[in-house]
């Protein structure tokens, strides 16, 4: 997995996401997850929203406001859970719990890596949303978006991060 040389805060967060997913893949998913060189457009977001999907969201607070969102189809959620739980058969509820735990581990990795640069970041517990045509919006300004696709067994999932400096951080530059 190629890791970026971070020059901006946005690059640093992308590098933290890549490193965190790599660590999770190696430790819990038998190295099955790989990053994709796919760019993400608003049209892709619209197409994703039209399909049944699972989204795990974790919010950031502290020096950075925002969050990490992991989106996948129900089938990809099941594949990730199967690799994580090392079980072929599991309930949808168990798959969703495993997906939330994976999101929590990834967000925790991002938190640890980025706190070195920006200061204290708190993360929430994961929230799981299942369905079609749902959109998550968070009003933040200025906002930086980071989007990275990953693949497991030729099935894609997306990790998005939305970042804004905290109004309490004392810094307006981003």
C-alpha positions as CSV (number, residue, x, y, z in Angstrom):
1,X,0.0,0.0,0.0
2,X,1.5,3.3,-1.1
3,X,1.4,5.9,1.7
4,X,1.3,9.6,0.8
5,X,3.9,12.1,2.0
6,X,1.5,14.5,3.9
7,X,1.9,18.2,3.2
8,X,-1.5,19.5,4.1
9,X,-3.9,18.6,6.9
10,X,-6.1,16.9,4.3
11,X,-3.2,14.9,3.1
12,X,-2.3,14.0,6.6
13,X,-5.8,12.7,7.3
14,X,-5.8,10.7,4.0
15,X,-2.4,9.1,5.0
16,X,-3.9,8.3,8.4
17,X,-6.9,6.6,6.8
18,X,-4.7,4.6,4.5
19,X,-2.4,3.5,7.3
20,X,-5.3,2.7,9.6
21,X,-7.0,0.6,7.0
22,X,-3.7,-1.2,6.2
23,X,-3.2,-2.0,9.9
24,X,-6.8,-3.3,10.3
25,X,-6.5,-5.3,7.1
26,X,-3.2,-6.9,8.3
27,X,-4.4,-7.5,11.8
28,X,-8.1,-8.5,11.4
29,X,-8.9,-9.1,7.8
30,X,-6.0,-11.4,6.6
31,X,-4.6,-8.6,4.4
32,X,-7.6,-8.8,2.1
33,X,-8.3,-5.0,1.9
34,X,-6.6,-2.9,-0.7
35,X,-6.9,0.8,-1.6
36,X,-8.2,1.7,-5.0
37,X,-7.0,4.4,-7.4
38,X,-10.6,5.5,-8.1
39,X,-11.7,9.1,-7.9
40,X,-15.0,9.8,-6.3
41,X,-17.5,12.2,-7.8
42,X,-20.8,13.6,-6.7
43,X,-22.4,11.3,-9.4
44,X,-20.8,8.3,-7.7
45,X,-22.3,9.5,-4.4
46,X,-25.7,9.7,-5.9
47,X,-25.4,6.2,-7.4
48,X,-24.3,4.8,-4.1
49,X,-27.3,6.4,-2.3
50,X,-29.7,4.6,-4.7
51,X,-28.6,1.2,-3.4
52,X,-29.1,-0.6,-0.1
53,X,-26.1,0.2,1.9
54,X,-24.7,0.1,5.4
55,X,-23.0,3.3,6.8
56,X,-21.0,3.4,9.9
57,X,-20.4,7.0,11.1
58,X,-18.1,8.2,13.8
59,X,-17.9,11.9,14.8
60,X,-14.8,13.9,15.7
61,X,-14.8,16.7,18.2
62,X,-12.0,18.6,19.9
63,X,-9.4,20.4,17.7
64,X,-11.1,19.0,14.6
65,X,-14.9,18.8,14.0
66,X,-16.3,16.3,11.5
67,X,-16.3,12.6,11.2
68,X,-15.4,9.4,9.3
69,X,-18.1,7.5,7.3
70,X,-17.6,4.0,6.0
71,X,-20.2,3.0,3.3
72,X,-20.7,-0.3,1.7
73,X,-23.3,-2.5,0.1
74,X,-25.0,-5.1,2.3
75,X,-23.0,-7.8,0.5
76,X,-19.7,-6.0,1.1
77,X,-20.6,-5.4,4.8
78,X,-21.2,-9.2,5.1
79,X,-17.7,-9.9,3.4
80,X,-16.0,-7.5,5.8
81,X,-17.8,-9.1,8.8
82,X,-17.0,-12.6,7.6
83,X,-13.2,-11.7,7.4
84,X,-13.3,-9.9,10.8
85,X,-15.3,-12.5,12.7
86,X,-13.6,-15.4,10.9
87,X,-17.1,-16.9,10.4
88,X,-18.8,-17.8,7.2
89,X,-22.3,-17.6,8.5
90,X,-23.6,-14.8,10.8
91,X,-26.7,-12.8,11.2
92,X,-27.2,-9.3,9.7
93,X,-27.1,-7.8,13.2
94,X,-23.8,-9.5,13.9
95,X,-22.4,-8.3,10.5
96,X,-23.5,-4.7,11.3
97,X,-21.9,-4.9,14.8
98,X,-18.7,-6.1,13.2
99,X,-18.8,-3.3,10.6
100,X,-19.3,-0.8,13.4
101,X,-16.3,-2.2,15.3
102,X,-14.1,-2.1,12.2
103,X,-15.2,1.6,11.7
104,X,-14.3,2.2,15.4
105,X,-10.9,0.7,15.0
106,X,-10.1,2.6,11.8
107,X,-11.4,5.9,13.3
108,X,-9.3,5.3,16.4
109,X,-6.2,4.8,14.2
110,X,-6.9,8.0,12.4
111,X,-7.4,9.7,15.8
112,X,-4.1,8.5,17.1
113,X,-2.2,9.5,14.0
114,X,-3.7,12.9,13.6
115,X,-3.6,14.0,17.2
116,X,0.1,14.3,16.8
117,X,-0.5,17.1,14.3
118,X,-3.7,18.9,15.4
119,X,-4.0,18.2,19.1
120,X,-6.7,16.3,21.1
121,X,-9.4,14.7,19.0
122,X,-12.4,12.9,20.6
123,X,-14.4,10.3,18.7
124,X,-17.9,9.1,19.2
125,X,-19.1,5.5,19.3
126,X,-20.1,4.2,15.9
127,X,-23.6,4.8,14.6
128,X,-24.9,2.3,12.0
129,X,-27.4,3.4,9.3
130,X,-29.0,0.9,6.9
131,X,-31.1,1.7,3.9
132,X,-31.4,3.5,0.6
133,X,-31.4,7.1,-0.5
134,X,-30.1,8.5,2.7
135,X,-27.7,11.4,2.9
136,X,-25.7,12.5,5.8
137,X,-25.1,16.2,6.0
138,X,-23.1,18.2,8.5
139,X,-23.0,21.9,8.4
140,X,-19.3,22.9,8.8
141,X,-17.3,25.7,7.4
142,X,-14.7,25.6,6.0
143,X,-15.0,21.9,5.3
144,X,-12.4,19.5,3.8
145,X,-13.6,16.3,2.3
146,X,-11.5,13.2,1.9
147,X,-12.8,10.2,0.0
148,X,-11.0,6.9,-0.6
149,X,-12.3,3.6,-2.1
150,X,-11.1,0.3,-0.9
151,X,-11.7,-3.2,-2.1
152,X,-12.2,-6.6,-0.5
153,X,-12.6,-9.7,-2.8
154,X,-13.4,-7.3,-5.7
155,X,-16.2,-5.5,-3.8
156,X,-15.8,-1.9,-3.1
157,X,-16.4,0.2,0.0
158,X,-15.8,3.9,0.6
159,X,-14.3,5.8,3.5
160,X,-15.1,9.5,3.7
161,X,-13.8,12.0,6.2
162,X,-15.3,15.5,6.7
163,X,-13.1,17.9,8.6
164,X,-13.4,21.4,9.9
165,X,-11.2,23.2,12.5
166,X,-12.9,23.5,15.8
167,X,-14.2,27.0,16.6
168,X,-12.7,26.5,20.0
169,X,-9.2,25.6,18.7
170,X,-8.0,29.2,18.4
171,X,-6.9,28.7,14.8
172,X,-8.8,29.8,11.7
173,X,-6.3,28.4,9.2
174,X,-7.0,25.0,7.7
